[in-house]
Amino acid sequence: MNGSSNATSNSTGIARTQGTPAAGRNVIVVGSGPTGLLLAGDLAAAGVPVTLVEKRPHKISNLSRAFVLHARTLEQLDARGLADGLEVAGRPLQRLRLFGRLTVDLATLPSRFNHLLVIPQYEVEEALERRAVEAGVVFRHETQVTGLVQDADGVTVRVRTSAGEEELRAAYVVGTDGMRSAVREAIGLPFPGQSVIRSVVLADVRLAEQPEDLLTVNTVGDAFAFIAPFGDGWYRIIGWHRGRDVPDSEPLDLEEIKEIARLALGRDYGMHDARWMSRFHSDERQAPAYRVGRVFLAGDAAHVHTPAGGQGMNTGLQDAANLGWKLAQVLHGHAEDTLLDTYEAERHPVGKEVLRSSGGIVRLAMAKRPWTLALRAALTTAFDHVAPVRRKAVGQITGIGYRYPAPRGAHRLVGARVPDVALAGGGRLYETLRGGRFVLITPDSGVEPYEAGPARKDRLTVAHWAGTRRTTLLVRPDGYVAWASDDAGRADIEAALAAHVG
């Protein structure tokens, strides 16, 4: 597969790129943000030919809005060998203050990453792009999707480049092309929802005074402000004022941003030398389906949320982690196409819950009426003093609290996230997952040892618990339990592998 733009004419009058394979076992991913980069890298690493189509030139922008990686996303990146490098580049934060009195303490989080990582999105994209390039992803920049048609055998994608119109062909297509997704439009899916906040202001500035906290966020009356560091002397400022409800096209100057900061934070930290300023609106929207035939949606193409909680990029990356291994299983002939239906079944409810939780945070932050202020005070008190409430809220924000639905009668662990458990020999689970394989974890002694046969060695690793645990687990490549048994025999294990690994 190659990315050559040499083209020949066909009977439709549209050029077809030479070297682009016919629909067989290849995938086209549209959109080279974090979600598309992780997905394309996973597919290529699994031996699936993949082309990543992007309408922008090849340039990773530092103007993106995301600044936080949560624990579950860091676990997924750890399973790809990327987390440690990002941890060095970013800055960990274990305690986050909200609403002036609510403190979210992540130190007791049951994860190797018991913190959130403050790191600009562009650094995450750079790491994911390096991995995708090394895995063999074919990049097609300055290539805009203008439509697609699918049939029983594959998908034909129409694109426009500087050289003219072309057609690309793939077995499956995944739209990771953002809120204004051309892929979503091409398959006729609506994007229902609403604008929650209008006239949010954003700027990258220098500060004369360094904030006391790594992340600074607060709301007072009608004003909200957020400050995060790039780590190179520049800071990202996001603000909103209820009384300044104007169109996105309204001119913006630094004085307006400073005024919002003074209202919400008590001072403006001496903001100066803004290199970029913008006004935007924040939406809550979700596509009714994540799959239409051979076409899938992930990330912002499938769901957009308010910035509260920093869950947007994280949710998209976890979409990609869920879908990639499933596409690889199907394309390599190890699973039926119906496995791909579980992507929507598992991820659509999570997207819906993220809309609800992030929207709830925003509405509480901007509370003004007496009854909403009273509700905020009550929820803050519950968060501080009721452990189950706190665990659920932190689990939703960090992503570690979600589990996927299990079949009726399945073991209680099926569908659950597996933490980074210790394995015999000094290893740990998420290092073992770096091969993109299933991991079968069995007791270390007392049972007949199980070995992966030659037919499954490319997609199954057998490991043992470091301790005396007796449960046998089959862990999916995305770190969730596919199957479990408290007293598994060899026949049980073989049946589970045939059902899940193929």
C-alpha positions in Angstrom: 0.0 0.0 0.0 1.4 3.4 -0.8 0.4 7.0 -0.6 1.3 8.0 -4.2 -0.9 10.6 -5.8 -0.3 9.3 -9.3 -3.7 8.5 -10.7 -5.3 6.9 -13.6 -8.8 7.6 -15.0 -11.7 5.1 -14.8 -15.1 5.0 -16.3 -16.6 7.3 -13.6 -14.3 10.1 -14.6 -12.8 10.2 -11.1 -9.2 9.4 -10.6 -8.3 6.3 -8.6 -5.0 6.4 -6.7 -2.5 3.9 -8.0 -1.3 1.5 -5.3 -4.4 1.8 -3.2 -5.7 -1.7 -2.6 -9.2 -2.8 -3.4 -11.5 -3.5 -0.5 -10.1 -6.6 1.3 -8.6 -6.2 4.7 -7.6 -2.6 4.8 -9.1 0.4 6.7 -9.3 4.1 6.0 -9.3 6.3 9.1 -10.4 9.9 8.4 -9.0 12.6 10.8 -5.5 12.7 12.3 -6.4 14.0 15.8 -5.5 11.8 18.9 -8.4 9.4 18.3 -7.5 8.7 14.6 -3.8 8.5 15.4 -4.2 5.9 18.1 -6.6 3.8 16.1 -4.5 3.9 12.9 -1.4 3.0 15.0 -3.2 0.0 16.6 -4.4 -1.3 13.3 -1.0 -1.0 11.6 0.7 -2.6 14.6 -1.7 -5.5 14.2 -0.8 -6.0 10.6 -3.8 -4.3 9.0 -3.0 -2.0 6.1 -4.4 1.4 7.1 -4.5 4.9 5.4 -5.0 8.0 7.5 -6.8 10.7 5.5 -6.5 14.3 6.8 -7.7 17.5 5.1 -5.1 19.7 6.9 -1.5 20.0 5.9 1.0 17.9 7.9 1.4 20.1 11.0 0.4 19.4 14.5 -1.1 22.5 15.9 -0.4 23.8 19.4 -3.8 25.6 19.5 -5.8 22.5 20.6 -8.0 22.8 23.7 -7.3 19.5 25.6 -4.8 19.6 28.4 -5.4 16.6 30.6 -4.9 12.9 30.4 -6.8 10.8 32.9 -5.9 7.5 34.6 -7.7 5.2 32.2 -6.3 6.9 29.2 -2.8 6.7 30.7 -3.3 3.0 31.2 -4.3 2.6 27.6 -1.2 4.5 26.5 0.9 2.4 28.9 -0.3 -0.7 27.0 1.2 0.9 23.9 4.5 1.9 25.5 3.8 5.6 25.5 2.7 6.5 29.0 6.2 6.8 30.6 7.4 9.2 28.0 4.3 11.4 28.3 4.7 11.3 32.1 8.1 12.8 31.7 6.8 15.5 29.4 3.8 16.4 31.5 3.2 17.3 35.1 1.1 15.1 37.4 -1.6 16.5 39.6 -3.1 14.5 42.5 -5.5 17.1 43.9 -7.8 19.3 41.9 -9.8 22.1 43.5 -13.2 23.1 42.1 -15.9 25.7 43.0 -13.5 27.2 45.5 -14.2 24.5 48.2 -14.4 21.1 46.5 -11.1 19.1 46.3 -10.8 16.0 44.1 -8.1 13.8 45.6 -6.7 11.2 43.2 -3.9 9.9 45.4 -6.0 6.8 46.4 -7.1 6.0 42.9 -6.7 2.2 42.2 -4.4 2.7 39.3 -0.7 3.0 38.6 -1.6 6.5 37.5 -3.2 7.9 40.6 -3.2 11.4 39.2 -4.2 13.4 36.2 -1.5 14.4 33.8 -1.4 18.0 32.7 0.0 17.9 29.2 -1.0 19.8 26.0 -2.8 17.8 23.4 -0.2 18.4 20.7 2.4 16.5 22.8 0.0 13.5 22.9 -0.5 13.8 19.1 3.3 13.9 18.5 3.8 10.6 20.5 0.9 8.9 18.7 2.0 10.1 15.3 5.6 8.7 15.8 4.1 5.3 16.8 1.7 5.3 13.8 4.6 6.2 11.4 6.8 3.4 12.8 3.9 0.9 12.5 3.5 1.7 8.8 0.4 3.9 8.6 0.1 5.6 5.2 -0.7 9.3 5.7 -2.7 11.3 3.1 -2.6 15.0 4.2 -4.4 17.8 2.3 -7.0 15.1 1.3 -10.6 16.1 2.0 -13.4 13.5 2.1 -16.3 14.6 -0.2 -18.5 11.5 0.1 -18.6 7.8 0.4 -20.6 4.8 -0.9 -20.6 1.4 0.8 -21.6 -2.0 -0.5 -21.5 -5.6 0.6 -17.7 -5.8 0.1 -16.4 -2.5 1.2 -16.5 1.3 1.1 -15.5 3.7 -1.7 -14.4 7.0 -0.4 -14.4 10.1 -2.6 -11.7 12.6 -1.8 -10.4 15.9 -3.2 -6.7 16.7 -3.3 -4.6 19.4 -5.0 -4.3 16.9 -7.9 -8.1 16.6 -8.3 -10.8 14.1 -7.4 -9.9 10.5 -6.4 -11.6 7.4 -5.1 -10.1 5.3 -2.3 -11.4 1.8 -1.4 -11.4 0.0 1.9 -13.0 -2.8 3.8 -14.0 -0.4 6.6 -13.9 3.3 7.2 -13.7 5.1 10.6 -14.6 8.8 10.9 -12.5 10.4 13.6 -12.8 13.8 11.9 -14.3 15.9 14.6 -17.6 17.7 15.4 -18.2 18.7 11.8 -17.4 15.1 10.5 -17.6 14.7 6.8 -17.9 10.9 7.4 -20.9 11.3 9.7 -22.6 13.6 7.1 -21.9 11.2 4.3 -23.6 8.3 6.1 -26.6 10.5 6.9 -26.4 10.4 10.7 -27.8 13.5 12.6 -25.9 15.0 15.5 -28.6 16.0 17.9 -27.8 18.1 20.9 -27.4 21.8 21.9 -25.0 24.6 22.5 -24.6 24.7 26.3 -22.3 27.8 26.6 -21.9 30.5 24.1 -19.0 33.0 23.8 -16.3 31.0 25.6 -13.1 32.9 25.3 -9.7 31.3 24.9 -6.1 32.7 24.7 -2.5 31.7 25.0 -0.6 34.3 27.1 2.4 35.0 29.2 1.8 35.7 32.9 3.7 38.1 35.1 2.7 36.1 38.2 2.8 32.3 38.4 -0.4 30.7 39.7 -0.2 28.8 43.0 -1.7 25.7 41.5 -0.8 23.6 38.5 -4.4 23.9 37.3 -6.3 27.0 38.3 -10.1 26.9 38.0 -12.9 28.7 39.7 -16.3 30.3 39.3 -17.6 33.4 41.1 -21.1 34.7 40.3 -21.4 35.0 36.5 -17.8 34.4 35.6 -15.7 31.2 35.1 -12.0 30.9 34.4 -9.4 28.2 33.9 -5.6 28.4 33.6 -3.3 25.6 32.5 0.5 25.7 31.7 2.1 24.6 28.4 5.3 24.1 30.3 7.3 26.5 28.2 6.3 29.8 29.8 3.0 30.0 27.9 -0.4 29.5 29.6 -3.8 28.6 28.2 -6.7 30.7 29.5 -10.3 29.7 29.1 -13.1 32.0 30.4 -16.8 32.7 30.2 -19.1 35.5 31.5 -22.8 35.0 31.6 -23.5 38.6 30.6 -21.2 38.5 27.5 -23.4 36.3 25.3 -22.2 37.3 21.8 -21.6 35.4 18.5 -18.3 33.6 17.9 -17.4 36.2 15.3 -17.5 39.1 17.8 -14.0 40.7 18.1 -12.0 39.6 21.2 -9.2 41.5 22.9 -7.0 40.7 25.9 -8.8 43.1 28.2 -12.0 41.1 28.0 -10.2 38.0 29.0 -8.3 39.7 31.9 -11.6 41.1 33.2 -13.2 37.6 33.3 -10.1 36.3 35.1 -10.3 39.0 37.7 -14.0 38.3 38.3 -13.6 34.5 38.6 -10.1 34.2 40.1 -9.7 37.5 41.9 -6.8 38.6 39.6 -5.5 38.3 36.1 -1.9 37.2 37.0 -0.5 40.0 34.7 -1.5 38.4 31.4 0.4 39.9 28.4 1.7 39.1 25.0 -1.3 37.0 23.8 -0.1 34.9 20.8 -3.6 33.6 20.0 -7.2 34.5 21.0 -10.5 32.9 20.0 -14.1 32.9 20.9 -16.1 29.7 20.6 -19.2 27.9 21.8 -19.4 24.6 23.7 -21.9 21.9 22.5 -23.3 18.7 23.9 -24.1 16.3 21.1 -24.0 12.6 20.3 -24.6 10.6 17.2 -27.5 8.1 17.6 -25.3 5.3 16.2 -21.6 4.7 16.1 -21.8 2.1 13.3 -23.6 2.2 9.9 -22.7 -0.9 7.9 -19.0 -0.7 7.3 -18.5 2.8 8.6 -17.8 3.8 12.2 -17.6 7.0 14.2 -15.2 7.7 17.1 -14.1 10.7 19.1 -15.6 14.1 18.5 -17.3 12.7 15.3 -19.4 10.6 17.6 -19.8 12.8 20.7 -18.8 16.3 21.9 -19.0 17.5 25.4 -18.3 20.6 27.5 -14.7 21.0 28.5 -15.6 20.4 32.2 -13.7 17.4 33.6 -11.3 17.3 30.6 -13.0 14.2 29.3 -13.3 14.9 25.5 -9.9 13.7 24.2 -9.8 10.9 26.8 -13.2 9.5 25.7 -12.1 9.5 22.1 -8.8 7.7 22.8 -10.7 5.0 24.7 -13.1 4.7 21.7 -10.1 4.0 19.6 -8.7 1.4 22.0 -12.0 -0.4 22.0 -12.5 -0.5 18.2 -9.0 -1.2 16.9 -8.5 -4.7 18.2 -12.0 -5.7 17.1 -11.4 -4.5 13.5 -8.1 -6.4 13.5 -9.8 -9.6 14.7 -12.4 -9.5 12.0 -10.1 -8.5 9.2 -7.6 -11.3 10.0 -10.5 -13.8 10.0 -10.4 -14.6 13.7 -13.9 -13.3 14.5 -17.2 -12.7 12.8 -18.3 -9.3 11.7 -20.8 -9.2 14.6 -18.0 -8.6 17.0 -17.9 -5.0 15.6 -21.4 -4.4 16.9 -20.1 -4.6 20.4 -18.2 -1.3 19.7 -21.3 0.7 19.7 -22.9 -1.4 22.4 -20.0 -0.7 24.8 -19.0 2.8 23.9 -22.3 4.6 23.1 -23.5 4.4 26.8 -20.1 5.7 27.9 -20.4 8.7 25.6 -23.9 9.3 26.9 -22.6 9.2 30.5 -19.7 11.6 29.7 -22.2 14.1 28.3 -24.3 13.8 31.4 -21.3 14.2 33.9 -19.4 16.9 32.1 -22.7 18.8 31.5 -23.5 18.4 35.2 -20.2 19.9 36.2 -20.7 22.9 34.0 -24.2 23.5 35.2 -23.1 23.3 38.8 -20.1 25.6 38.2 -22.4 28.2 36.6 -25.2 27.8 39.3 -26.8 31.1 40.1 -30.3 30.5 41.3 -30.7 29.8 45.1 -31.9 26.2 44.5 -29.0 25.4 42.1 -26.5 26.9 44.6 -28.1 24.8 47.3 -27.8 21.7 45.1 -24.2 22.4 44.5 -23.5 22.8 48.2 -25.3 19.5 48.9 -23.4 17.6 46.3 -20.1 19.1 47.5 -20.9 17.9 51.0 -21.9 14.4 49.7 -18.6 14.2 47.7 -16.6 15.1 50.7 -18.3 12.8 53.2 -19.9 9.9 51.3 -17.3 7.5 50.0 -19.5 5.7 47.4 -20.5 9.1 45.9 -16.9 10.2 45.7 -15.7 6.8 44.2 -18.4 7.0 41.5 -17.7 10.6 40.6 -13.9 10.1 40.4 -14.4 6.8 38.5 -16.4 8.6 35.9 -14.1 11.5 35.5 -10.9 9.4 35.3 -12.5 6.6 33.2 -11.6 3.8 35.5 -15.1 3.4 36.8 -16.7 2.3 33.6 -17.3 -1.4 32.8 -18.9 -2.9 29.7 -22.1 -5.0 29.7 -21.6 -8.8 30.1 -23.8 -11.6 28.7 -26.4 -13.1 31.0 -24.8 -15.7 33.3 -21.2 -14.5 32.8 -18.7 -14.4 35.6 -19.0 -11.3 37.8 -15.7 -9.9 36.4 -16.6 -10.1 32.7 -16.7 -6.6 31.2 -14.7 -5.1 34.1 -11.5 -3.0 33.7 -8.4 -4.9 34.8 -5.9 -2.8 36.8 -2.2 -3.2 36.2 -1.8 -6.4 38.2 1.5 -8.0 39.0 2.4 -11.1 37.1 4.8 -13.9 37.9 8.4 -13.2 37.0 8.3 -9.6 37.9 6.1 -8.4 35.0 2.9 -6.5 35.0 -0.2 -6.7 32.9 0.0 -3.5 30.9 3.6 -4.2 29.8 2.3 -7.6 28.6 -0.5 -6.0 26.7 2.0 -4.0 24.6 1.9 -6.7 22.0 -1.7 -6.0 21.2 -2.6 -9.5 22.2 -5.1 -11.1 24.5 -3.6 -12.1 27.8 -4.6 -15.3 29.6 -3.7 -15.1 33.3 -3.8 -18.4 35.2 -2.8 -19.5 38.7 0.9 -20.0 39.0 0.7 -23.5 40.6 -1.7 -26.2 41.4 -3.2 -26.5 37.9 -2.0 -28.0 34.6 0.1 -25.3 32.9 -1.5 -23.9 29.7 0.6 -22.9 26.7 -0.5 -20.8 23.7 -0.5 -23.1 20.6 1.3 -22.0 17.5 -2.0 -21.0 15.8 -2.7 -18.3 18.5 0.8 -17.1 19.4 0.4 -14.0 17.3 -2.6 -12.9 19.4 -2.4 -14.6 22.8 0.1 -14.3 25.6 -0.1 -16.7 28.6 0.9 -15.3 32.0 0.5 -16.2 35.7 -0.5 -14.3 38.8 2.4 -13.2 40.9 0.4 -14.3 44.0 -1.9 -17.1 45.0 -5.0 -15.9 43.2 -7.0 -18.8 41.8 -9.2 -17.0 39.2 -8.3 -17.5 35.5 -8.8 -14.4 33.5 -8.8 -13.8 29.7 -8.0 -10.1 29.3 -8.9 -8.4 26.0 -6.3 -6.2 24.2 -8.0 -3.1 25.6 -7.6 -4.3 29.2 -11.1 -5.5 30.0 -12.1 -9.0 31.0 -13.4 -11.1 28.1 -13.9 -14.3 30.2 -13.2 -15.5 33.7 -13.5 -18.6 35.9 -12.7 -19.5 39.5 -12.1 -23.2 38.7 -11.1 -23.4 35.1 -10.0 -26.7 33.5 -8.2 -27.1 30.3 -11.4 -27.7 28.3 -12.9 -24.5 29.8 -9.9 -22.5 28.7 -10.0 -24.0 25.2 -13.6 -23.1 24.8 -13.1 -19.5 26.0 -10.1 -19.0 23.6 -12.1 -20.4 20.7 -15.0 -18.0 21.5 -12.9 -14.9 22.0 -9.4 -15.3 20.5 -10.6 -17.3 17.5 
